[in-house]
Amino acid sequence: MQTQTQTQTQQQTQQQTQIKKKKLGPNDKCFCGSELKFKKCCSNLDKFADGQEKSSENILICKDAFQYLYKSHKIIDISNDLTVLNYRKYQVKNYYSKVIMIAEKNLINSAVFSTRINNSESNIMVMYKGSYRTFIFNTLNDVINSISSMIDNSDNNNNMI
């Protein structure tokens, strides 16, 4: 004979399983919170995992530095695709993966930088698992410890989940 607590636990487990099995339809509201339909928002999230093919010299230097420190992580350049509309999508898509996203300020992404900069001269942004750091490229060596702490803390917090 089951206790009331065991019965409630089983019911909750069944409800959670049903929720996980339910697929998001193209006309359902998107899970990212944008209030858009899924088909107009996050249905093609695969593009947010690869970044762009060509990178500037500054981004290549940043990528090399982070690849040296984080050999098991993927480093992508999102400079030419990062916008206010898809900033959250990049963060959501790559939250549970080891993807470090780097962007250099340009005309396409300047609105993202304008709301997230520590210094008006900041021209590089590093994003990882919901966190970000902005800095001036010439200070990369000075801020690498801060960025490493952000990445390490995010990895440690994810291991606890």
C-alpha positions in Angstrom: 0.0 0.0 0.0 1.4 3.4 -1.0 1.5 6.4 1.2 0.0 9.7 0.2 3.4 11.2 -0.3 4.5 8.3 -2.6 1.3 8.7 -4.7 1.9 12.5 -5.0 5.5 11.9 -6.0 4.4 9.5 -8.7 1.8 11.9 -10.0 4.3 14.7 -10.2 6.8 12.4 -12.0 4.1 11.4 -14.5 3.2 15.1 -15.1 6.8 16.0 -15.7 7.3 13.1 -18.1 4.2 14.2 -20.1 5.5 17.8 -20.3 8.9 16.5 -21.5 7.2 14.4 -24.2 5.1 17.2 -25.5 6.8 18.7 -28.5 6.8 22.4 -29.2 4.8 23.1 -32.3 5.7 25.8 -34.8 2.8 28.0 -33.8 3.4 27.7 -30.0 5.0 30.5 -28.1 8.8 30.2 -28.1 10.4 28.8 -24.9 13.0 31.6 -24.9 10.4 34.2 -23.6 10.4 36.4 -26.7 6.6 36.1 -27.1 7.1 35.2 -30.7 5.9 31.9 -32.3 8.6 29.2 -32.2 8.8 29.0 -36.0 9.7 32.7 -36.1 12.1 32.5 -33.2 14.2 29.6 -32.1 13.2 26.8 -34.4 16.6 27.0 -36.2 18.9 27.2 -33.2 21.6 25.1 -34.9 22.9 28.2 -36.6 23.7 29.6 -33.2 26.2 26.9 -32.4 28.7 27.4 -35.1 29.5 31.1 -35.4 30.9 32.7 -38.5 33.7 31.4 -40.7 36.0 34.4 -41.0 37.3 36.4 -38.1 39.2 39.6 -37.6 42.8 39.5 -36.3 41.6 40.6 -32.8 39.1 37.8 -32.6 41.7 35.3 -33.8 44.0 36.3 -31.0 41.2 36.0 -28.5 40.1 32.7 -29.9 43.7 31.4 -29.6 44.1 32.6 -26.0 40.8 30.9 -24.9 41.5 27.7 -26.9 44.9 27.4 -25.1 43.2 27.8 -21.7 40.0 25.8 -22.5 41.0 22.9 -24.8 37.7 21.1 -24.3 35.6 24.1 -25.2 34.4 25.3 -28.6 35.3 28.9 -29.3 33.1 30.7 -31.9 33.1 34.2 -33.4 29.6 35.7 -33.5 30.6 39.3 -34.4 28.7 39.6 -37.6 25.5 37.9 -36.4 25.0 39.2 -32.9 22.1 41.5 -32.5 19.7 42.7 -29.8 17.1 40.2 -31.2 19.3 37.1 -31.1 21.6 37.8 -28.1 19.3 35.7 -25.9 19.1 33.0 -28.5 22.9 32.6 -28.5 22.9 32.4 -24.7 20.0 29.9 -24.6 21.4 27.6 -27.4 24.8 27.4 -25.8 23.9 27.4 -22.1 24.4 23.6 -21.6 27.4 23.2 -24.0 31.0 24.3 -23.7 30.8 27.1 -26.2 32.6 30.3 -25.6 31.2 33.1 -27.8 33.3 36.1 -28.8 32.2 39.2 -30.6 34.1 42.3 -31.8 32.0 45.5 -31.8 30.8 46.6 -35.2 27.8 48.3 -36.8 25.7 45.1 -36.7 26.2 44.5 -33.0 26.8 48.0 -31.6 23.3 48.1 -29.9 24.2 44.9 -27.9 27.5 46.5 -26.8 25.8 49.8 -25.9 23.7 48.1 -23.2 26.4 45.8 -21.8 29.6 47.7 -21.8 31.8 48.5 -18.8 33.7 51.2 -20.7 32.6 53.2 -23.8 35.7 52.0 -25.5 35.1 48.3 -24.9 35.2 46.5 -28.3 35.3 42.8 -27.4 32.6 40.8 -25.7 33.0 37.2 -24.3 29.8 35.3 -23.6 29.5 32.0 -21.7 26.5 30.2 -20.2 24.5 33.4 -19.5 27.4 35.6 -18.4 29.4 38.1 -20.4 32.4 40.3 -20.1 33.2 43.3 -22.2 36.7 44.8 -22.5 39.1 46.8 -24.7 41.1 44.4 -26.9 44.4 45.9 -25.8 43.6 44.8 -22.2 43.1 41.1 -23.0 46.0 40.1 -20.9 44.7 42.1 -18.0 41.2 40.7 -18.1 41.9 37.1 -18.9 41.8 36.1 -15.2 38.4 37.7 -14.8 37.0 36.0 -17.9 38.6 32.7 -16.8 36.8 33.1 -13.4 33.5 33.7 -15.2 34.0 30.5 -17.3 35.2 28.3 -14.4 32.4 29.5 -12.1 29.8 28.7 -14.8 31.3 25.3 -15.4 31.4 24.5 -11.6 27.8 25.7 -11.2 26.6 23.5 -14.0 28.3 20.5 -12.5 26.1 21.0 -9.4 22.8 21.0 -11.3 
